[in-house]
Amino acid sequence: MNKTTKATSAILATAMTAAFAMAASTTPAQASDSKVEKCYGVVKAGKNDCQTATSSCAGTSKVDGQGDAWIYVPKGTCAKLVGGSTSPKK
């Protein structure tokens, strides 16, 4: 590789790292918001907000209603949803 290609690759890698860091920091900020809660067991497959015991990251739940997959919902909403729970199901 020449110097220009190496510099471009380094800049691109830095930009991607920054983008991933910003994306990862979005979910914890929502968690500290007292107006939302985690709701387990109501997520469609592939639509969970974060990792589970059996899925490595957001958007990787395997089945609809997976008991350990969750999404953020407005506080008080989870209790109104069929299958919704504020703690993981086994």
Backbone as numpy.savetxt, mean C-alpha at the origin, in Angstrom:
# Nx Ny Nz CAx CAy CAz Cx Cy Cz
30.83 1.73 -21.29 30.00 2.91 -21.29 30.88 4.16 -21.29
30.40 5.19 -21.97 31.16 6.44 -21.94 30.70 7.29 -20.76
31.36 8.40 -20.54 31.06 9.24 -19.37 29.64 9.79 -19.40
29.14 10.15 -20.57 27.79 10.70 -20.68 26.75 9.64 -20.33
26.93 8.43 -20.80 26.00 7.35 -20.50 26.00 7.03 -19.01
27.17 7.01 -18.40 27.27 6.74 -16.96 26.58 7.84 -16.16
26.78 9.08 -16.54 26.16 10.19 -15.84 24.64 10.14 -15.98
24.17 9.85 -17.17 22.72 9.74 -17.41 22.13 8.61 -16.59
22.82 7.48 -16.54 22.35 6.33 -15.76 22.29 6.67 -14.28
23.28 7.38 -13.79 23.32 7.76 -12.37 22.18 8.72 -12.03
21.93 9.68 -12.91 20.84 10.63 -12.69 19.49 9.91 -12.71
19.31 9.02 -13.66 18.07 8.26 -13.76 17.86 7.40 -12.52
18.90 6.73 -12.05 18.80 5.89 -10.85 18.43 6.73 -9.64
19.04 7.91 -9.51 18.74 8.80 -8.39 17.29 9.28 -8.45
16.82 9.63 -9.63 15.44 10.09 -9.79 14.45 8.98 -9.45
14.74 7.77 -9.89 13.85 6.64 -9.59 13.82 6.35 -8.10
14.97 6.40 -7.46 15.03 6.18 -6.01 14.20 7.22 -5.27
14.31 8.47 -5.68 13.54 9.54 -5.05 12.04 9.33 -5.27
11.66 8.92 -6.47 10.25 8.69 -6.76 9.68 7.55 -5.91
10.44 6.46 -5.78 9.98 5.34 -4.95 9.89 5.75 -3.48
10.83 6.54 -3.01 10.80 6.99 -1.62 9.58 7.87 -1.36
9.25 8.73 -2.29 8.08 9.59 -2.13 6.80 8.77 -2.15
6.73 7.79 -3.00 5.54 6.94 -3.07 5.38 6.13 -1.80
6.47 5.63 -1.26 6.42 4.83 -0.04 6.02 5.67 1.16
6.34 6.94 1.15 6.03 7.79 2.30 4.58 8.22 2.33
3.81 7.99 1.27 2.41 8.41 1.21 1.55 7.61 2.19
1.71 6.30 2.23 0.88 5.47 3.08 1.06 5.76 4.56
2.29 5.85 5.11 2.42 6.16 6.53 1.79 7.50 6.92
1.83 8.48 6.04 1.20 9.76 6.35 -0.30 9.58 6.52
-0.90 8.76 5.69 -2.32 8.50 5.81 -2.63 7.77 7.11
-1.74 6.88 7.52 -1.97 6.10 8.73 -2.03 7.00 9.96
-1.29 8.10 9.96 -1.29 8.97 11.13 -2.50 9.89 11.15
-3.24 9.93 10.05 -4.44 10.77 9.96 -5.55 10.10 10.76
-6.05 10.76 11.79 -7.06 10.15 12.66 -8.43 10.04 12.00
-8.56 10.51 10.77 -9.84 10.44 10.08 -9.99 9.17 9.25
-8.96 8.32 9.25 -9.02 7.07 8.49 -8.66 5.89 9.38
-9.04 4.71 8.92 -8.68 3.48 9.63 -8.40 2.39 8.60
-7.62 1.39 9.02 -7.38 0.23 8.16 -8.60 -0.67 8.25
-9.06 -1.13 7.10 -10.19 -2.05 7.06 -9.75 -3.32 6.35
-9.76 -4.43 7.09 -9.31 -5.73 6.59 -10.49 -6.53 6.06
-10.20 -7.37 5.06 -11.17 -8.35 4.60 -12.18 -7.87 3.58
-12.04 -6.64 3.09 -13.03 -6.13 2.14 -12.42 -5.74 0.79
-11.13 -5.96 0.64 -10.40 -5.51 -0.54 -10.56 -6.48 -1.70
-10.74 -5.93 -2.90 -10.73 -6.76 -4.11 -9.29 -7.21 -4.36
-9.13 -8.34 -4.98 -7.79 -8.86 -5.29 -6.99 -7.81 -6.05
-5.76 -7.60 -5.59 -4.86 -6.66 -6.24 -5.09 -5.21 -5.92
-5.95 -4.90 -4.97 -6.27 -3.50 -4.66 -5.91 -3.10 -3.23
-5.16 -3.93 -2.50 -4.80 -3.61 -1.11 -3.84 -2.43 -1.06
-3.84 -1.71 0.08 -3.00 -0.52 0.24 -1.57 -0.82 0.65
-1.31 -1.92 1.30 0.06 -2.19 1.74 0.28 -3.69 1.86
1.49 -4.08 2.25 1.82 -5.50 2.31 0.99 -6.23 3.35
0.88 -7.53 3.15 0.16 -8.41 4.07 1.10 -9.54 4.48
0.60 -10.45 5.26 1.41 -11.60 5.66 1.75 -12.49 4.46
0.90 -12.44 3.43 1.12 -13.31 2.28 1.37 -12.55 0.98
1.40 -11.23 1.02 1.65 -10.40 -0.16 2.75 -9.41 0.16
3.64 -9.19 -0.79 4.83 -8.40 -0.52 4.64 -6.89 -0.53
3.63 -6.38 -1.23 3.47 -4.93 -1.28 2.05 -4.57 -1.70
1.80 -3.27 -1.79 0.48 -2.78 -2.19 0.08 -3.35 -3.55
-1.19 -3.67 -3.68 -1.70 -4.15 -4.96 -1.39 -5.59 -5.27
-1.02 -6.38 -4.26 -0.63 -7.77 -4.54 -1.47 -8.80 -3.81
-2.59 -8.39 -3.22 -3.44 -9.40 -2.57 -3.94 -10.36 -3.64
-4.15 -11.60 -3.26 -4.42 -12.67 -4.22 -5.90 -12.92 -4.50
-6.76 -12.70 -3.50 -8.18 -13.02 -3.65 -9.03 -11.88 -3.10
-10.26 -11.78 -3.59 -11.20 -10.82 -3.02 -11.46 -11.17 -1.56
-11.51 -10.18 -0.70 -11.83 -10.40 0.70 -10.73 -11.07 1.50
-9.50 -11.03 1.02 -8.36 -11.65 1.74 -8.30 -11.06 3.15
-8.31 -11.91 4.15 -8.43 -11.48 5.54 -7.33 -10.60 6.07
-6.12 -10.71 5.53 -5.03 -9.87 6.03 -4.72 -8.69 5.12
-5.49 -8.53 4.03 -5.31 -7.40 3.12 -6.22 -6.26 3.57
-5.69 -5.04 3.52 -6.47 -3.90 4.01 -6.39 -2.71 3.07
-7.34 -1.79 3.28 -7.36 -0.49 2.62 -7.71 0.55 3.67
-7.32 1.79 3.41 -7.74 2.87 4.28 -9.16 3.28 3.90
-10.01 3.46 4.91 -11.37 3.95 4.72 -11.62 5.05 5.75
-12.59 5.91 5.52 -12.92 6.91 6.53 -13.29 6.23 7.85
-12.83 6.80 8.95 -13.08 6.21 10.27 -14.57 5.95 10.47
-14.89 4.76 10.97 -16.27 4.35 11.22 -16.92 3.61 10.06
-16.29 3.63 8.90 -16.86 2.99 7.71 -16.69 1.47 7.74
-15.57 1.00 8.25 -15.27 -0.43 8.20 -16.35 -1.26 8.90
-16.86 -0.78 10.01 -17.89 -1.52 10.74 -19.18 -1.66 9.94
-19.37 -0.82 8.94 -20.58 -0.85 8.11 -20.45 -1.78 6.90
-19.25 -2.28 6.64 -19.01 -3.11 5.46 -19.09 -4.59 5.80
-19.77 -5.35 4.96 -19.85 -6.80 5.15 -18.45 -7.37 5.07
-18.04 -8.10 6.09 -16.72 -8.70 6.13 -15.63 -7.77 6.62
-15.96 -6.51 6.89 -14.96 -5.54 7.32 -14.57 -5.73 8.78
-13.29 -5.54 9.05 -12.76 -5.65 10.41 -11.57 -4.70 10.55
-11.39 -4.12 11.72 -10.26 -3.23 11.95 -9.04 -4.00 12.45
-9.13 -5.32 12.47 -7.96 -6.15 12.79 -7.89 -7.28 11.76
-6.68 -7.76 11.48 -6.53 -8.81 10.46 -7.28 -10.08 10.82
-7.80 -10.73 9.79 -8.46 -12.03 9.97 -7.49 -13.12 9.58
-7.61 -14.26 10.19 -6.72 -15.37 9.85 -7.39 -16.34 8.93
